[in-house]
Amino acid sequence: MPRRLRKLVGTIVMIVFVMVYALFAMALADSRVSQTSELLRALVYAVLGLAWVIPLLPLIRWMERPDPDPAGS
């Protein structure tokens, strides 16, 4: 798959993933975190705000892989 197509597919997957993850994070924060202390709430929001990156790292690496050499050498 050419790099340009990988970037298009990866971008679409990332957008869908972030939208679903945002809904999950909002539901979790609204249901569980709202009854906790301010410090714990801030920590949970920080973790939830950064946690979406970890599952997307393999996808980003795949998107940035160089194209195979067309000459085969």
N, C-alpha and C positions, 0 to 999 in steps of 0.2 A: 504494500500500500504506500503510495507516495506521501511524503511528509505533509504536503498541503492538505490532502484528504484526511490524514490522521489528525491534523490540527482542527479541521472542521468537525469531525466526529467527536473528538475529545472536548471541544468547546461546548457542543450540544449536550454531551453527557455531564459535563461540569455544571452547566446551568440547571439542568433538571435535578442533579444531585443536591445542589445548594438550595434550590427551592424546597425540596422535600426535607432536607436537613433543617432548614429554617423553621418549617412548620413543627417538626419534632422538637426542636430546641425551645420554641415558644410554648408548646404544650407542656413540656417538662418543667420549664421555669414557672409557668402559671400554676401548675397543679402542686408541685412539690416544694419549690424554693421560696415561694411567697411567705411561708410561715417560719422561715429560719432567721437567724441574726443577720445584721447588715454585712458583717465581715464574711460570713459563709456565702451569703447571696452574691457579694462582689466576686468572690473566688469562683463560684459556680458559673457566673456570667462570663468571666474571663476564660475559663476552660471551655465552655460551650462556644464561645466566640472564636476560639482558635482550633478546636477539635476537628472541624471540617477539613482542614488541610491534610491531616494524616492519611485518611483513606484516598485522597486524590493524588498523593505523591507518585504512586506507580503509574497512574494515568498521565501525569505531566511528563514523567520520564519517557513513557512510550511515545507521547506526542513529539518530544524533542529529539528522538532518535534520528540520526542522519539517514538519508536515503541510501540504499545499497548502490554500489558503483555499477553503472549500467554497462561498463566495458567488461566487468567480471574479473578484474585484476586486483 
